[in-house]
Amino acid sequence: MKNIDKINFGLTLLTLCFWMVLIFAGCDKEVSRSPVESEAPKGFLYINSIPNGFTIFQDGKNTGRLTPDSISYIEGGVYEITLKKKYFKDTSLVVTLAEDEKLNVVVDITSNPSMYGNLSLQTAPAGAEIIINDSATGRITPSTLFGLFPGEYNVKFKLLNYRGEKIIAVVQSSKTNNYSQELRDTSVWVDYQIFNSGIQSNSLTAIAIDNNNIKWIGSLANGLIRFDELSFTNYNSFNSAIPSNIIYCVSVDKLNNVWVGTDKGIGVFNGSSWMTYDVNNSGLSSNYINIIKFDESGNTWIGTSANLVKFDGVNWTLYNDTSGVDWIEDFFVEEQNKIWLGTKSNGIFILQDYVYNEFSRTQYNYPSYSISSMSLDQSGNLWFCFLPDTSGRGAVSYWDGGSFTNFFIGTQQNSIKNIFIDEQNFKWIATSEGLVVFDAQNNKTVYTTNNSLISSNNIISSVRDANGIVWITTFASGLNKFKPPR
């Protein structure tokens, strides 16, 4: 037994020695060592420019840095530094940097005469004052301005009786850039559109002028616009209590309140607050308000999509009918007990003593069943505007008490939309093919984009102010101001 124990001990000892030999053999292998890294270069190049903001290129490569900035940890040597910026000539310089040197480089771009450029400015007609970046230059067109620093300049041209025009002019190093601008004559026509004024909409539906010569303009989708010939103020459903942004008509009463007809009822604005009327809080039976007028007794008459309504300030009176008197586009109160009505598709009716009587087209031979507008002239004739329909073409006509006299204007498709008659007995007629004017003797003049500076042929309405200026609304080209010949 003892012999066995000795044998086991010997085997264990032999195994331990074997493993120790292997371990020491591994330790005898050569240990590799990494070479000591050399120290990073300490060269430093600080680059600045007057003015700042130039991109720094080193030996033709963009460093991604803008002046003022630095290039760090570079070795001593010779470097080509180039500064680049839009509209400027490139500026290059050679920099010699000693080992571990810290060098500041400042480049004064402004001291290089070749960095500057010129602007040649012309207008048609010539003689416009030149204003650059809101500062007067004391120069008029045509003129060349020399020695301008590169960049973009706001240039404005001003000339009496012409619209001031603005451009952005670019100056480039060692170049003369030419700009020519045609000026729009405003001595007769002025247009106000989104792109050239503060007006909030180009699609305008109606216009009225109050006792202070303020213009109140209805729009197709942007509410009511006030214009005092200095600035435009917008009243919409987001900033006021106006019932809707869709305006069908605008009227001003004797107290200078502004009434607007919308697709959601009536809004009345007294200059500071709104009163609204609709089917839920008034005697209205329809919220679609096409026309609002006032009689000498102070009553408000309202044409809706359903009927004619009278409002005396307290009471609402509805004049209903089942014979086709609906969607009243316009009306004329001849007397308290006699009212002429023009409907959208059923012709003319007369309301007298609460009874509707059809004014037969077959009997009286007026142009179509679709009436858009009516107005009384200084001679007592009642004028009507007609839209084309399946039975007839558009036209303007007047009733002299016995018969209609019809004027067919333009093409068969011309829509005659509105008539305004001024104190000189001129008839201002809005059509889809231009503005038509009949003088007191009914001599006709047509203004279109071909023979005038009116902004559109698609005219919606017009009115003449206290100064004799005619204001015209268009479908998609804003507001027009017209100074007619005297």
Backbone hydrogen bonds, N-H to C=O, Kabsch-Sander energy under -0.5 kcal/mol:
donor,donor_aa,acceptor,acceptor_aa,energy
5,D,1,M,-2.0
6,K,2,K,-1.9
7,I,3,N,-2.1
8,N,4,I,-2.4
9,F,5,D,-2.2
10,G,6,K,-2.1
11,L,7,I,-2.1
12,T,8,N,-2.2
13,L,9,F,-2.2
14,L,10,G,-2.3
15,T,11,L,-2.3
16,L,12,T,-2.1
17,C,13,L,-2.1
18,F,14,L,-1.9
19,W,15,T,-2.0
20,M,16,L,-1.8
21,V,17,C,-2.1
22,L,18,F,-1.8
23,I,19,W,-2.1
24,F,20,M,-2.5
25,A,21,V,-2.0
26,G,22,L,-1.9
27,C,23,I,-1.7
28,D,24,F,-0.9
28,D,25,A,-0.5
29,K,26,G,-1.4
32,S,30,E,-0.5
43,G,74,I,-1.0
44,F,101,E,-2.7
45,L,71,I,-2.8
46,Y,44,F,-0.5
46,Y,103,L,-3.0
47,I,45,L,-0.5
47,I,69,D,-3.0
48,N,105,V,-2.7
50,I,107,V,-2.4
53,G,67,T,-2.7
55,T,84,K,-2.9
56,I,65,R,-2.7
57,F,55,T,-0.5
57,F,82,T,-2.7
58,Q,61,K,-2.8
59,D,57,F,-0.6
59,D,80,E,-3.2
61,K,58,Q,-1.9
63,T,56,I,-2.4
65,R,56,I,-0.5
67,T,54,F,-2.6
69,D,47,I,-2.2
71,I,45,L,-2.9
72,S,70,S,-0.5
73,Y,43,G,-0.7
74,I,43,G,-1.7
77,G,97,L,-2.4
79,Y,95,V,-3.1
81,I,79,Y,-0.6
81,I,93,L,-3.0
82,T,57,F,-2.3
83,L,91,T,-3.1
84,K,55,T,-2.0
88,F,85,K,-2.0
91,T,83,L,-2.1
93,L,81,I,-2.5
95,V,79,Y,-3.4
97,L,77,G,-3.4
97,L,95,V,-0.6
98,A,96,T,-0.5
101,E,98,A,-2.0
103,L,44,F,-3.1
103,L,101,E,-0.6
105,V,46,Y,-3.4
107,V,48,N,-2.2
108,D,106,V,-0.6
109,I,50,I,-1.5
109,I,107,V,-1.1
110,T,50,I,-1.2
111,S,108,D,-1.0
112,N,109,I,-1.6
115,M,112,N,-2.0
116,Y,113,P,-1.3
117,G,148,L,-2.9
118,N,175,K,-2.9
119,L,145,L,-2.4
120,S,177,N,-2.8
121,L,119,L,-0.6
121,L,143,S,-3.2
122,Q,179,Y,-2.2
124,A,181,Q,-1.9
127,G,141,T,-2.3
129,E,158,K,-3.1
130,I,139,R,-2.4
131,I,129,E,-0.6
131,I,156,K,-2.5
132,I,135,S,-2.4
133,N,154,N,-3.1
135,S,132,I,-1.8
137,T,130,I,-1.7
141,T,128,A,-2.1
143,S,121,L,-2.3
145,L,119,L,-3.2
146,F,144,T,-0.6
148,L,117,G,-3.3
151,G,171,V,-1.9
153,Y,169,A,-3.1
155,V,153,Y,-0.8
155,V,167,I,-2.8
156,K,131,I,-3.0
157,F,165,E,-2.7
158,K,129,E,-1.8
159,L,162,Y,-0.5
162,Y,159,L,-1.9
163,R,184,R,-2.7
165,E,157,F,-1.3
167,I,155,V,-2.7
169,A,153,Y,-2.7
169,A,167,I,-0.6
171,V,151,G,-2.9
173,S,87,Y,-2.5
174,S,116,Y,-2.5
175,K,172,Q,-1.7
177,N,118,N,-2.2
177,N,175,K,-0.6
179,Y,120,S,-2.8
181,Q,122,Q,-2.1
183,L,124,A,-2.6
186,T,161,N,-3.0
187,S,161,N,-0.8
190,V,481,K,-2.1
192,Y,479,L,-3.3
193,Q,191,D,-0.6
196,N,193,Q,-1.2
197,S,193,Q,-1.4
204,L,202,N,-1.0
204,L,474,T,-2.4
205,T,218,G,-2.5
206,A,218,G,-1.0
208,A,216,W,-2.2
210,D,214,I,-2.3
213,N,210,D,-1.8
215,K,227,F,-2.5
216,W,208,A,-3.2
217,I,215,K,-0.5
217,I,225,I,-3.1
218,G,206,A,-2.3
219,S,223,G,-1.3
220,L,203,S,-2.6
223,G,245,N,-2.6
224,L,235,Y,-2.4
225,I,217,I,-2.8
226,R,233,T,-3.4
227,F,215,K,-2.6
228,D,231,S,-1.4
233,T,226,R,-2.6
235,Y,224,L,-3.3
236,N,234,N,-0.6
239,N,236,N,-0.7
240,S,236,N,-1.4
247,I,219,S,-2.3
247,I,245,N,-0.8
248,Y,246,I,-0.5
248,Y,261,G,-3.4
249,C,261,G,-1.3
251,S,259,W,-2.6
253,D,257,N,-2.2
256,N,253,D,-1.9
258,V,269,F,-2.8
259,W,251,S,-3.6
259,W,257,N,-0.6
260,V,267,G,-2.7
261,G,249,C,-2.2
262,T,265,G,-2.1
263,D,246,I,-0.8
265,G,262,T,-0.7
265,G,287,N,-2.4
266,I,277,Y,-3.0
267,G,260,V,-2.1
268,V,275,M,-3.0
269,F,258,V,-2.9
270,N,268,V,-0.5
270,N,273,S,-2.0
275,M,268,V,-2.3
277,Y,266,I,-2.5
281,N,278,D,-0.8
282,S,278,D,-1.0
289,I,262,T,-2.4
289,I,287,N,-1.0
290,N,288,Y,-0.7
290,N,303,G,-2.4
291,I,303,G,-1.5
293,K,301,W,-2.6
295,D,299,N,-2.0
298,G,295,D,-1.7
300,T,311,F,-2.9
301,W,293,K,-3.3
301,W,299,N,-0.5
302,I,309,V,-3.1
303,G,291,I,-2.8
304,T,302,I,-0.6
304,T,307,N,-2.3
305,S,288,Y,-1.3
308,L,319,Y,-1.1
309,V,302,I,-2.5
310,K,317,T,-2.8
311,F,300,T,-2.9
312,D,315,N,-1.9
317,T,310,K,-3.0
319,Y,308,L,-2.9
320,N,318,L,-0.8
326,D,324,G,-1.8
327,W,305,S,-1.0
328,I,304,T,-2.5
329,E,327,W,-0.6
329,E,342,G,-2.1
330,D,342,G,-1.5
332,F,340,W,-2.3
334,E,332,F,-1.1
334,E,338,K,-1.4
335,E,338,K,-2.2
338,K,335,E,-1.4
339,I,351,L,-2.4
340,W,332,F,-2.7
341,L,349,F,-3.1
342,G,330,D,-2.9
343,T,341,L,-0.5
343,T,347,G,-2.1
344,K,326,D,-0.6
344,K,327,W,-1.7
347,G,369,Y,-2.8
348,I,359,F,-0.6
349,F,341,L,-2.3
350,I,357,N,-2.7
351,L,339,I,-3.3
352,Q,350,I,-0.6
352,Q,355,V,-2.7
353,D,337,N,-0.9
355,V,352,Q,-1.5
357,N,350,I,-2.5
359,F,348,I,-3.0
360,S,358,E,-1.1
364,Y,360,S,-2.4
365,N,361,R,-2.3
370,S,387,L,-0.5
371,I,343,T,-2.6
371,I,369,Y,-0.8
372,S,385,C,-2.4
373,S,385,C,-0.9
375,S,383,W,-1.7
377,D,381,N,-2.9
380,G,377,D,-1.5
382,L,399,W,-2.2
383,W,375,S,-3.3
383,W,381,N,-0.6
384,F,397,S,-3.3
385,C,373,S,-2.6
386,F,395,A,-2.9
387,L,370,S,-2.7
389,D,392,G,-2.7
392,G,389,D,-0.6
394,G,412,Q,-0.9
395,A,386,F,-1.2
396,V,407,F,-2.2
397,S,384,F,-2.4
398,Y,405,T,-1.9
399,W,382,L,-2.9
400,D,398,Y,-0.5
400,D,403,S,-1.9
404,F,364,Y,-0.5
405,T,398,Y,-2.3
406,N,404,F,-0.5
407,F,396,V,-2.9
408,F,406,N,-0.5
409,I,407,F,-0.7
414,N,411,T,-1.3
416,I,386,F,-1.1
416,I,414,N,-0.6
417,K,415,S,-0.8
417,K,430,A,-2.7
418,N,430,A,-1.2
420,F,428,W,-2.2
422,D,420,F,-0.5
422,D,426,F,-2.1
425,N,422,D,-1.8
427,K,438,F,-3.0
428,W,420,F,-3.4
428,W,426,F,-0.6
429,I,427,K,-0.7
429,I,436,V,-3.4
430,A,418,N,-2.8
430,A,428,W,-0.5
431,T,429,I,-0.5
431,T,434,G,-1.3
432,S,415,S,-1.4
434,G,431,T,-0.9
434,G,457,N,-2.6
435,L,447,Y,-2.3
436,V,429,I,-2.7
436,V,434,G,-0.6
437,V,445,T,-3.2
438,F,427,K,-2.1
439,D,437,V,-0.5
439,D,443,N,-2.1
442,N,439,D,-2.3
445,T,437,V,-2.2
447,Y,435,L,-3.3
448,T,446,V,-0.5
451,N,448,T,-0.5
452,S,448,T,-1.1
459,I,431,T,-2.6
459,I,457,N,-1.5
460,I,473,T,-2.9
461,S,473,T,-1.1
463,V,471,W,-1.7
465,D,469,I,-3.0
468,G,465,D,-1.8
470,V,482,F,-2.6
471,W,463,V,-3.3
472,I,480,N,-2.7
473,T,461,S,-2.4
474,T,478,G,-1.4
475,F,458,N,-2.1
478,G,202,N,-2.3
479,L,192,Y,-2.1
480,N,472,I,-2.7
481,K,190,V,-3.2
482,F,470,V,-2.9
483,K,188,V,-2.6
